[in-house]
Amino acid sequence: MAHATIYMGFTVPQLLRGASRIFPTHSVLVVLRHSAFCYCTVNSTVKSKRKMDHLERTANNFRQEVISQAKVCGITNESETVKRLRLAIANKDFTFKAGQWVDFFIPGVSVVGGFSICSSPGLLEREGILELAVKHTVHPPAYWIHTECTLDSEVALRVGGDFFFDPQPGDSPVKLVLIAGGVGINPLFSILLHIADLHGYQESKGNGYKMGTAKLYYSAKNTSELLFKKNILGLMNAFPGKITCRFHVTQQSSQICKELQPHVTEGRVSEKDLEKHVSKDTLWYICGPPPMIESISKLLSNIGVPRNCVFFEKWW
């Protein structure tokens, strides 16, 4: 997901009023006021010299009004370059839909991060927990997560985004094809976990939304960069035939472990891979770098997938 330095989409006074209800502490208000100062004094001169950031790109996207305090309650290494955070959410009114992202406010850091959520809405409902998987970069929020963030660190979060899967009980069943590139897996993994929750609820209660099948195509340079692979294999085993996955690697140099071998293809996702899933009740969700999204979108157009059945989230 893209990162951010300036809050747009809501006015600065709105942001400060919303934060003060949840974060009365001096340090956070200083951070937010500093962000406001940066917006008012620097934006006009810097904007022409840099690429648009996350908050500018998402200025017209949906954002919730709730800003919630969150405490880091778990940190693990998802890969050599990606840390997975578990965050305990303080505000009971805080909700999200599978596929959305958060604005990530760090006390003492003037730059605001933007990270896609990689956990399911069900985990938040059951345990009050939200998860993020963040790749190491020099961008201040990501750098803070990798170098300074510890258990009990406190941050603030605000949900946004128009890329999500949120079927209601009365909706018609659909099949999903999820196509991820690199860390673009984050929102699609959230959707996959939500699909598992829907299947689980249907199996145990016999009602609720009746989910169709879900197929994940996940591409990375090599298997060590495939995030959540053990979790994904677990979902496939828990819901055989209902959740399936094909991992694609483009620069694999080492031997692929026995557990993954049956599920790995060397090379990019192809038109032949996708055409078998074309149907009137299939929705397509794509997340990855812009060139990958453009390439996959072209493939889908070539095989006759209607544009209104394709949804994508770009990260930069």
ZALOLUM-521446 format. One record per residue: x, y, z of N, C-alpha, C, O in turn; residue number from 1; residue in three letters. Coordinates in steps of 0.1 Angstrom, whole numbers. Each point is the difference from the previous one (the first is absolute). Layout:
N
X	Y	Z	X	Y	Z	X	Y	Z	X	Y	Z	NUM	ALA
...
This chain:
316
9	-12	0	-9	12	0	9	12	0	11	0	5	1	MET
-16	11	-10	8	12	-1	2	6	14	-7	-3	9	2	ALA
17	12	-9	3	7	13	-4	15	-1	-3	4	-11	3	HIS
3	3	22	-6	14	0	8	9	8	7	-3	10	4	ALA
-7	16	-14	6	11	8	-10	10	4	2	8	10	5	THR
-13	-6	-17	-10	11	2	-14	-5	0	-4	-9	-8	6	ILE
-4	13	17	-13	-4	2	-9	8	-9	-1	13	1	7	TYR
-6	-20	-11	-9	8	-9	-14	-7	1	0	-9	9	8	MET
-9	10	-16	-13	-8	2	-9	5	11	-12	-1	-1	9	GLY
18	6	12	-7	7	11	8	12	3	12	0	-1	10	PHE
-19	10	5	8	12	4	8	-2	12	-4	-8	9	11	THR
14	16	-7	9	-1	12	-8	2	13	1	-7	9	12	VAL
-10	18	-8	-8	2	12	-8	-13	3	-2	-3	12	13	PRO
-4	-3	-22	-8	-12	3	9	-11	6	-5	-7	9	14	GLN
17	5	-15	9	-10	5	3	3	15	0	-9	8	15	LEU
3	21	-5	4	4	13	-11	-3	10	2	-5	11	16	LEU
-14	9	-15	-12	-2	9	-2	-15	2	-3	-4	12	17	ARG
4	-4	-22	-2	-14	1	10	-6	9	-3	-9	8	18	GLY
15	13	-10	11	-6	8	-1	3	15	3	-8	8	19	ALA
-7	21	-5	0	4	13	-10	-7	9	2	-1	12	20	SER
-12	-5	-18	-10	-8	7	6	-13	5	-3	-5	11	21	ARG
13	0	-19	5	-13	4	15	1	5	4	-8	8	22	ILE
3	18	-13	14	2	4	1	14	7	4	9	-6	23	PHE
-7	-8	19	1	13	6	15	3	4	3	11	5	24	PRO
6	-21	-7	13	2	4	7	11	-9	-3	2	-11	25	THR
12	5	18	7	11	-7	8	-4	-12	0	7	-10	26	HIS
7	-19	11	9	-4	-11	-7	-2	-13	5	4	-10	27	SER
-17	-11	11	-6	-2	-13	-6	12	-6	1	2	-12	28	VAL
-6	7	20	-5	13	-5	11	8	-7	-2	7	-10	29	LEU
14	-8	16	12	7	-6	2	-6	-14	3	7	-9	30	VAL
-3	-21	8	2	-6	-13	-10	5	-10	4	3	-11	31	VAL
-16	-3	15	-11	3	-10	1	15	-4	-2	4	-11	32	LEU
5	5	21	2	14	-3	12	2	-9	0	8	-9	33	ARG
11	-16	11	11	1	-8	-3	-4	-15	4	6	-9	34	HIS
-12	-17	8	-5	-4	-13	-8	11	-7	2	3	-12	35	SER
-10	4	20	-8	11	-5	9	11	-5	-2	6	-10	36	ALA
13	-3	18	9	11	-4	7	-4	-13	1	9	-9	37	PHE
3	-22	8	7	-4	-12	-10	2	-12	5	5	-11	38	CYS
-17	-8	13	-10	1	-11	-1	14	-5	-1	3	-12	39	TYR
-1	6	22	-3	14	-3	12	8	-6	-1	8	-8	40	CYS
13	-12	12	12	8	-4	9	-7	-11	7	7	-7	41	THR
-8	-20	6	10	-7	-8	-7	-5	-13	7	-1	-10	42	VAL
-19	-3	11	-7	-7	-11	1	7	-13	3	-7	-10	43	ASN
-5	20	10	-1	7	-13	14	0	-7	0	1	-12	44	SER
11	-1	20	13	1	-7	6	-14	-3	8	-2	-9	45	THR
-12	-8	17	6	-13	-1	-8	-9	-10	6	-8	-7	46	VAL
-19	10	5	-8	-8	-8	5	-2	-14	-1	-11	-5	47	LYS
6	21	-1	5	0	-13	13	-8	-2	4	-3	-11	48	SER
3	1	22	13	-6	0	0	-15	4	11	-6	0	49	LYS
-22	1	4	-1	-14	4	-12	-7	-5	-10	6	-5	50	ARG
10	-19	5	-12	-8	-3	-11	2	10	3	2	12	51	LYS
-15	-4	-16	-11	1	10	1	-11	10	4	-12	-4	52	MET
-7	14	16	1	-10	10	-13	-7	3	-10	4	-7	53	ASP
9	-13	16	-12	-8	3	-12	9	3	-11	-2	-5	54	HIS
13	12	14	-12	8	4	-5	9	-12	-12	2	-1	55	LEU
21	2	-7	-4	8	-12	-7	-9	-10	-11	4	-5	56	GLU
16	-16	3	-6	-9	-9	-13	-5	5	-9	-3	-9	57	ARG
7	3	22	-13	-6	5	-9	11	6	-9	-2	7	58	THR
12	15	-11	-8	11	5	-15	-1	-3	-8	4	8	59	ALA
4	-11	-19	-14	-1	-3	-5	-14	4	-12	-3	-2	60	ASN
20	-5	9	-5	-13	5	-8	2	13	1	10	7	61	ASN
-9	-20	-4	-7	0	12	9	-1	12	10	-7	-1	62	PHE
-13	14	11	7	-1	13	-10	1	12	-9	7	-1	63	ARG
12	-16	11	-9	1	11	2	12	8	11	7	-1	64	GLN
-20	-3	10	1	11	9	8	-4	12	7	9	6	65	GLU
-7	-22	-2	6	-4	12	15	-1	-1	5	-6	-10	66	VAL
2	12	19	15	-1	1	2	-7	14	-4	5	10	67	ILE
10	-17	-11	1	-8	13	15	-2	4	9	-1	-8	68	SER
-7	2	21	13	-4	6	1	-15	-2	-9	-7	2	69	GLN
22	3	-4	3	-14	-1	13	-3	7	9	9	-1	70	ALA
-8	-20	7	13	-4	7	5	-13	-7	-7	-9	-2	71	LYS
20	9	0	7	-11	-6	1	-11	10	5	1	11	72	VAL
-11	-13	-15	0	-11	10	7	-12	-6	0	-11	6	73	CYS
5	12	-18	8	-11	-6	8	5	-12	-5	8	-8	74	GLY
17	-13	7	9	3	-11	7	-13	-4	7	-6	8	75	ILE
-8	2	-21	7	-11	-5	6	3	-14	-4	9	-6	76	THR
14	-17	2	6	2	-13	-7	-9	-10	1	-12	1	77	ASN
-9	18	-10	-7	-8	-10	9	-5	-11	-2	-10	-6	78	GLU
13	18	4	11	-3	-9	12	8	4	0	6	10	79	SER
11	-7	-18	12	7	4	-2	15	-1	7	8	7	80	GLU
-17	-3	-15	-2	14	-1	-14	5	4	-2	12	-1	81	THR
-6	-21	6	-14	4	4	-3	-4	14	2	-11	4	82	VAL
-6	21	4	-5	-2	14	-15	-1	0	-7	8	-6	83	LYS
2	-16	14	-14	-2	2	-4	5	14	5	-5	10	84	ARG
-14	15	-9	-4	6	12	-14	-4	4	-9	-1	-8	85	LEU
7	-2	21	-13	-2	6	-3	12	8	8	4	9	86	ARG
-19	2	-11	-4	13	7	-13	-2	7	-10	-4	-6	87	LEU
10	7	19	-13	0	8	-7	13	-2	6	11	3	88	ALA
-18	-11	-8	-7	12	-3	-8	5	12	-8	-8	6	89	ILE
9	21	-2	-6	5	12	-15	3	-2	-8	-2	9	90	ALA
4	7	-21	-13	5	-2	-9	-11	-5	2	-6	-11	91	ASN
-13	4	18	-9	-11	-4	-8	4	-13	-6	-9	-6	92	LYS
6	21	2	-7	5	-12	8	-2	-12	-4	3	-12	93	ASP
17	-7	13	9	-1	-11	-3	-13	-7	0	-11	6	94	PHE
-3	12	-19	-3	-12	-9	7	2	-13	5	11	-4	95	THR
-4	-22	-4	5	1	-13	-6	-11	-9	-5	-10	6	96	PHE
7	11	-19	-5	-10	-9	13	-7	-6	10	6	-2	97	LYS
-11	-19	-1	11	-7	-5	5	6	-13	-7	1	-10	98	ALA
20	3	10	6	7	-11	4	14	2	8	6	-8	99	GLY
-13	0	19	3	14	2	13	3	7	7	-10	3	100	GLN
-3	22	-2	13	4	6	-2	10	11	-11	4	3	101	TRP
22	-1	4	-1	10	11	10	11	-2	11	-3	-5	102	VAL
-14	15	9	9	10	2	7	-2	13	-7	-3	10	103	ASP
20	3	-9	7	-4	12	8	11	6	10	5	-6	104	PHE
-15	0	17	6	12	7	9	-5	11	-4	-7	9	105	PHE
16	12	-9	10	-3	10	4	12	8	5	10	-5	106	ILE
-7	-10	19	4	11	8	15	3	-2	8	-9	1	107	PRO
-4	21	-4	14	4	-1	5	-1	-14	11	3	-3	108	GLY
-20	-9	-7	4	-1	-14	-10	8	-8	-12	-3	0	109	VAL
17	13	-7	-9	9	-7	-6	-6	-13	-10	5	-5	110	SER
17	-15	0	-5	-7	-12	-11	-10	3	2	-8	10	111	VAL
-13	8	-17	-11	-9	2	1	-12	-9	2	2	-12	112	VAL
-2	-14	17	1	-12	-9	-14	-4	-5	-10	4	6	113	GLY
10	-12	-16	-12	-6	-6	3	-15	-3	8	-3	-8	114	GLY
-15	-6	16	3	-14	-2	-13	-8	-1	-10	2	7	115	PHE
10	-12	-16	-12	-8	-2	0	-10	12	10	-5	5	116	SER
-23	2	-1	-2	-9	11	1	-14	-5	-5	-3	-11	117	ILE
12	-6	18	1	-14	-5	-8	-10	9	2	-12	-3	118	CYS
-9	16	12	-8	-9	9	-15	2	-5	-3	8	-8	119	SER
-5	-17	14	-15	0	-4	-8	9	10	4	2	11	120	SER
-15	3	-16	-9	7	9	-5	-8	11	-2	5	11	121	PRO
2	-19	-13	-5	-9	11	10	0	11	-4	-1	12	122	GLY
17	2	-14	10	1	11	-2	12	8	1	-1	13	123	LEU
-4	12	-19	-3	12	8	-13	-1	8	0	4	12	124	LEU
-10	-10	-18	-13	-2	8	2	-10	11	-5	3	11	125	GLU
13	-13	-13	2	-11	11	10	4	11	-3	-2	11	126	ARG
14	9	-15	11	2	9	4	15	1	8	3	9	127	GLU
-14	5	-17	4	14	1	14	3	-6	7	9	4	128	GLY
-3	-18	-13	14	0	-6	-1	3	-15	-8	-5	-7	129	ILE
18	13	3	2	3	-15	15	-3	-3	9	2	9	130	LEU
-6	-7	-21	14	-3	-3	4	7	-13	-8	3	-9	131	GLU
21	1	9	6	6	-12	13	-7	-3	7	-5	10	132	LEU
-3	4	-22	13	-6	-4	7	11	-8	-5	4	-11	133	ALA
16	1	16	7	12	-5	14	-3	-5	8	-6	8	134	VAL
-5	9	-20	13	-2	-6	10	11	4	-4	11	1	135	LYS
16	-15	2	10	9	4	4	10	-12	3	-5	-11	136	HIS
-5	18	14	5	10	-9	5	12	8	0	-1	12	137	THR
6	11	-19	5	12	7	-12	9	3	2	10	7	138	VAL
-14	-13	-12	-11	9	3	-2	0	15	-1	-10	6	139	HIS
-1	22	0	0	1	15	-9	-9	7	4	-7	10	140	PRO
-17	5	-14	-8	-9	8	4	-14	-1	1	-7	10	141	PRO
3	2	-22	5	-14	-1	13	-2	7	2	-10	6	142	ALA
7	20	-7	13	0	7	-2	-1	15	7	-7	7	143	TYR
-17	15	-2	-3	0	15	-5	-14	4	5	-5	10	144	TRP
-13	-1	-18	-5	-14	3	11	-10	1	0	-9	9	145	ILE
10	10	-18	11	-9	0	11	3	10	8	-9	3	146	HIS
-7	21	1	12	4	9	-4	5	14	9	-2	9	147	THR
-20	7	-7	-4	6	13	-12	-6	6	-1	0	13	148	GLU
-8	-6	-20	-13	-5	5	3	-12	9	8	-9	-3	149	CYS
-14	9	15	1	-11	9	-14	-4	6	-10	7	-3	150	THR
10	-17	10	-13	-4	7	-4	12	9	8	6	6	151	LEU
-21	-3	-7	-6	11	8	2	13	-6	-5	10	5	152	ASP
11	-9	-17	1	13	-7	-14	4	-3	-9	-8	-4	153	SER
6	21	4	-14	5	-3	0	8	-12	9	9	-3	154	GLU
-19	-11	-5	-2	7	-13	-15	4	-1	-8	-4	9	155	VAL
5	11	-20	-14	2	-3	-3	-4	-14	8	1	-9	156	ALA
-21	-6	7	-3	-6	-13	-14	6	-5	-8	3	8	157	LEU
7	-2	-21	-12	4	-6	-2	-8	-13	9	0	-8	158	ARG
-21	-6	7	-3	-9	-12	-4	8	-12	-8	10	1	159	VAL
12	-14	-12	-5	5	-13	1	-10	-11	6	-11	1	160	GLY
-11	15	-13	2	-8	-12	-13	-5	-6	-10	-3	7	161	GLY
9	3	-20	-11	-5	-8	2	-14	-6	-8	-4	-7	162	ASP
19	-2	11	3	-13	-5	-3	-10	11	8	-1	9	163	PHE
-19	-7	-11	-3	-9	11	-10	-10	-5	-6	1	-11	164	PHE
4	-12	19	-10	-10	-3	-8	-2	13	5	-4	10	165	PHE
-18	8	-11	-9	0	11	-14	-4	-3	-9	8	0	166	ASP
7	-21	-4	-13	-5	-4	-9	0	12	4	-2	11	167	PRO
-17	4	-14	-10	-1	10	-8	-13	-1	-1	-6	-11	168	GLN
-6	2	21	-7	-13	0	-9	-3	-12	-1	-11	-4	169	PRO
-6	22	0	-10	-2	-11	6	1	-14	-7	-1	-10	170	GLY
20	4	9	6	2	-13	2	-14	-7	1	-10	6	171	ASP
-1	11	-20	2	-12	-8	14	-5	2	10	7	1	172	SER
-8	-21	-1	13	-5	2	9	4	-12	-4	0	-11	173	PRO
17	2	14	10	3	-10	12	-8	2	3	-5	11	174	VAL
5	3	-22	13	-6	1	10	11	0	-2	11	-7	175	LYS
14	-13	13	10	11	0	13	-6	-6	4	-11	3	176	LEU
3	19	-11	14	-2	-4	8	11	6	-3	12	-4	177	VAL
12	-15	12	9	11	6	14	-2	-6	6	-11	-1	178	LEU
0	22	-4	13	0	-6	9	10	7	-3	12	-1	179	ILE
13	-17	7	9	9	8	14	0	-5	5	-11	-5	180	ALA
2	22	6	14	1	-4	8	6	12	-3	11	5	181	GLY
13	-18	0	8	5	11	-8	2	13	-8	-8	4	182	GLY
11	20	2	-8	3	12	-14	5	-3	-7	3	10	183	VAL
3	-3	-22	-13	2	-4	-10	-11	5	-12	0	-1	184	GLY
18	-11	7	-8	-10	6	-8	5	12	-10	-6	3	185	ILE
15	16	4	-6	4	12	-16	1	0	-6	-7	7	186	ASN
1	16	-15	-15	1	0	-7	-12	-5	-11	-3	4	187	PRO
18	-5	-13	-6	-12	-6	0	-11	11	-9	-9	0	188	LEU
19	9	8	0	-10	11	-11	3	10	-6	-9	5	189	PHE
4	22	-3	-12	4	9	-13	-5	-6	-8	-6	7	190	SER
7	7	-20	-12	-5	-7	-1	-15	1	-11	-5	2	191	ILE
22	-2	-4	0	-14	1	-4	-5	14	-7	-10	1	192	LEU
12	16	9	-3	-3	14	-15	2	2	-7	-8	7	193	LEU
2	19	-13	-15	3	2	-8	-11	-7	-10	-4	5	194	HIS
15	0	-17	-7	-11	-7	0	-13	9	-11	-7	0	195	ILE
22	4	6	0	-11	9	-10	1	12	-6	-10	3	196	ALA
5	22	2	-10	3	11	-14	-3	-5	-8	-5	7	197	ASP
5	10	-20	-13	-2	-6	-3	-15	-2	-11	-4	3	198	LEU
21	-3	-8	-2	-15	-1	-2	-6	13	-9	-9	2	199	HIS
17	13	8	-1	-6	13	-14	2	6	-6	-9	7	200	GLY
1	21	-8	-13	4	6	-11	-8	-7	-9	-5	6	201	TYR
10	4	-19	-10	-7	-8	0	-15	4	-11	-6	1	202	GLN
23	0	1	0	-14	4	-5	-3	14	-6	-10	2	203	GLU
9	20	7	-4	-2	14	-14	4	3	-7	-7	8	204	SER
2	18	-15	-13	5	3	-11	-4	-10	-12	0	3	205	LYS
17	-3	-15	-9	-3	-11	-8	12	-6	-9	-2	-8	206	GLY
14	14	11	-6	12	-6	11	10	-2	11	-3	2	207	ASN
-16	15	-5	10	11	-3	3	0	-15	-7	-7	-7	208	GLY
17	14	3	3	1	-14	6	-13	-5	9	-6	6	209	TYR
-14	1	-17	5	-12	-6	11	3	-10	-3	4	-12	210	LYS
15	-6	16	12	4	-8	3	-11	-10	-1	-12	2	211	MET
5	17	-15	5	-9	-10	14	-3	2	6	3	11	212	GLY
1	-9	-21	14	-4	2	9	13	-1	-4	10	-6	213	THR
16	-11	11	10	10	-1	13	-6	-5	5	-10	6	214	ALA
1	17	-16	13	-5	-5	10	12	2	-3	11	-5	215	LYS
14	-13	11	11	10	1	11	-4	-9	6	-11	1	216	LEU
-1	21	-9	12	-1	-7	9	11	6	-3	12	1	217	TYR
15	-17	4	9	8	8	14	-1	-6	6	-10	0	218	TYR
-1	22	-5	13	0	-7	10	8	9	-3	11	5	219	SER
15	-17	-5	12	7	7	12	-4	-7	0	-9	-8	220	ALA
11	15	12	13	-4	-6	4	-14	3	4	-8	-9	221	LYS
-6	4	21	4	-14	5	-9	-3	12	-7	8	5	222	ASN
8	-21	-1	-9	-5	10	3	7	14	-9	1	8	223	THR
21	3	-6	3	7	13	-7	13	1	-2	5	11	224	SER
-3	1	-22	-7	13	0	-15	-2	0	-7	10	-1	225	GLU
2	-22	1	-14	-3	0	-5	1	15	3	-8	8	226	LEU
-10	19	-6	-5	2	14	-12	-9	3	-8	-4	-9	227	LEU
6	0	21	-12	-7	5	-1	-14	-6	-11	-6	0	228	PHE
21	1	-6	-1	-13	-8	-5	-11	9	-8	-8	-4	229	LYS
13	7	16	-5	-11	9	-15	2	4	-7	-10	0	230	LYS
3	23	2	-14	2	3	-9	-3	-12	-10	-6	2	231	ASN
15	9	-14	-7	-3	-12	-2	-15	-2	-11	-4	-4	232	ILE
22	-3	6	-1	-15	-1	-10	-5	10	-7	-10	-3	233	LEU
7	16	15	-10	-4	10	-14	2	-4	-9	-8	3	234	GLY
6	19	-9	-13	3	-5	-4	-10	-11	-12	-4	0	235	LEU
21	1	-9	-3	-10	-10	-4	-14	6	-9	-6	-5	236	MET
17	3	15	-3	-13	7	-13	0	8	-7	-10	0	237	ASN
3	22	5	-12	1	8	-12	0	-8	-11	-4	4	238	ALA
12	10	-17	-11	1	-9	3	-5	-14	1	7	-9	239	PHE
1	-20	9	5	-6	-13	-11	2	-11	-12	-3	2	240	PRO
17	7	-14	-9	3	-11	-7	13	1	-4	5	-11	241	GLY
4	1	22	-7	13	2	10	12	-1	-2	10	-5	242	LYS
14	-13	11	11	10	-1	12	-7	-6	5	-10	6	243	ILE
0	15	-17	12	-6	-6	10	11	-4	-4	12	0	244	THR
16	-16	-2	11	10	-2	10	-5	-10	4	-12	1	245	CYS
2	20	-9	11	-3	-8	11	11	2	-3	12	-3	246	ARG
14	-16	8	11	9	2	9	1	-13	3	-10	-6	247	PHE
1	22	2	8	2	-12	13	7	5	0	9	7	248	HIS
11	-15	-12	13	6	4	8	3	-14	-1	-8	-9	249	VAL
7	20	9	6	4	-12	15	0	0	7	1	-11	250	THR
0	-2	23	14	0	0	5	-10	11	9	3	8	251	GLN
-15	-15	-8	4	-10	10	14	-6	-4	2	-4	-11	252	GLN
7	4	21	13	-5	-2	3	-12	9	8	-9	-3	253	SER
-15	8	14	2	-12	9	-11	-10	-2	-10	3	-6	254	SER
12	-15	12	-10	-10	-1	-13	3	8	1	6	11	255	GLN
-12	-9	-17	-13	3	7	-3	-11	9	1	-12	-3	256	ILE
-5	15	16	-3	-10	10	-11	-9	-4	-9	4	-8	257	CYS
9	-16	13	-9	-11	-4	-15	5	2	-9	-4	-7	258	LYS
7	11	18	-14	4	4	-6	9	-11	-12	-1	-2	259	GLU
20	10	-3	-4	10	-10	-1	-5	-14	-7	4	-9	260	LEU
16	-14	6	2	-4	-14	-13	-3	-8	0	5	-12	261	GLN
-10	-12	17	-12	-2	-8	-8	12	-3	-8	0	-9	262	PRO
11	11	15	-8	12	-1	8	12	-7	-5	11	-1	263	HIS
17	-14	-4	9	11	-6	2	-2	-15	2	-11	-4	264	VAL
-4	22	-3	4	0	-14	11	10	-2	-1	11	5	265	THR
11	-14	-13	10	10	-3	-4	8	-12	-2	-6	-11	266	GLU
1	19	12	-4	8	-11	-12	9	5	-6	-3	10	267	GLY
2	12	-19	-10	9	4	-14	-6	-2	-2	-10	-8	268	ARG
-8	16	14	-14	-4	-3	-3	3	-14	2	11	-5	269	VAL
-8	-21	-2	-3	2	-14	-15	0	-4	-8	-2	9	270	SER
6	6	-21	-14	0	-5	-6	-14	1	-12	-1	3	271	GLU
19	-9	-5	-4	-14	0	-5	-3	15	-10	-7	2	272	LYS
18	12	8	-4	-2	14	-14	5	3	-8	-6	7	273	ASP
6	18	-13	-12	8	4	-13	-4	-8	-11	1	6	274	LEU
13	-5	-18	-12	-1	-9	-9	-11	5	-12	0	-3	275	GLU
17	-10	11	-8	-11	5	-10	5	11	-9	-8	3	276	LYS
11	20	2	-9	5	11	-10	9	-5	-9	5	8	277	HIS
9	-2	-21	-10	10	-5	-14	-5	1	-3	-11	-5	278	VAL
-6	18	11	-14	-3	1	-8	13	4	6	9	4	279	SER
-19	-10	-5	-8	12	2	-1	4	15	-3	11	4	280	LYS
7	-21	5	-1	2	14	13	1	7	1	-3	12	281	ASP
10	6	-20	13	1	6	5	15	1	-2	8	-9	282	THR
7	-5	21	6	14	2	15	-2	1	5	-10	5	283	LEU
2	20	-10	15	0	0	6	11	8	-4	12	-2	284	TRP
12	-15	11	7	10	9	15	-1	-2	6	-11	1	285	TYR
0	22	-4	14	1	-4	7	10	9	-5	11	2	286	ILE
17	-15	4	8	10	7	15	-3	-2	4	-11	1	287	CYS
3	22	-5	14	-1	-2	5	12	-6	-7	11	0	288	GLY
20	-11	-5	5	12	-6	-7	4	-13	-6	-9	-7	289	PRO
5	22	3	-8	4	-11	3	-8	-13	-10	-3	-7	290	PRO
23	0	3	2	-8	-12	-7	-13	0	-5	-5	-10	291	PRO
5	-2	22	-6	-13	1	-15	1	-2	-6	-8	-6	292	MET
0	18	12	-14	2	-1	-4	3	-14	-10	-5	-5	293	ILE
17	14	-2	-3	3	-14	1	-13	-9	-8	-2	-9	294	GLU
18	-6	12	2	-12	-8	-11	-10	2	-6	-5	-9	295	SER
2	3	22	-11	-9	3	-13	5	-5	-8	-8	-5	296	ILE
6	21	6	-13	6	-5	-1	-2	-15	-11	-3	-5	297	SER
22	4	-2	0	-2	-14	-3	-15	-4	-8	-3	-9	298	LYS
13	-6	17	-3	-14	-2	-14	-3	2	-7	-7	-7	299	LEU
1	13	18	-14	-2	3	-9	5	-11	-10	-6	-4	300	LEU
14	18	-2	-8	6	-11	1	-9	-12	-10	-2	-7	301	SER
22	-4	5	1	-9	-12	-8	-13	1	-5	-5	-10	302	ASN
2	1	22	-8	-13	1	-15	4	3	-7	-9	4	303	ILE
3	21	-5	-14	4	0	-6	3	14	-12	-1	1	304	GLY
21	4	9	-5	3	13	-6	14	0	7	9	-4	305	VAL
-20	-7	8	-5	14	0	7	9	10	4	-5	11	306	PRO
-2	17	-15	8	9	9	-6	2	13	7	2	10	307	ARG
-21	-2	-9	-6	2	13	1	-12	9	-5	0	11	308	ASN
12	-11	-15	2	-11	8	15	-1	6	4	-9	7	309	CYS
3	20	-11	14	0	4	3	12	10	-4	11	-3	310	VAL
10	-14	14	3	10	10	15	-1	3	6	-11	1	311	PHE
1	23	0	14	-1	3	4	11	10	-6	11	1	312	PHE
17	-14	6	7	9	9	14	1	-4	7	-10	1	313	GLU
-2	22	-4	14	2	-4	8	3	13	-5	8	8	314	LYS
17	-12	-7	10	5	10	12	5	-7	4	-4	-11	315	TRP
3	13	18	11	7	-7	12	-1	8	11	5	-4	316	TRP
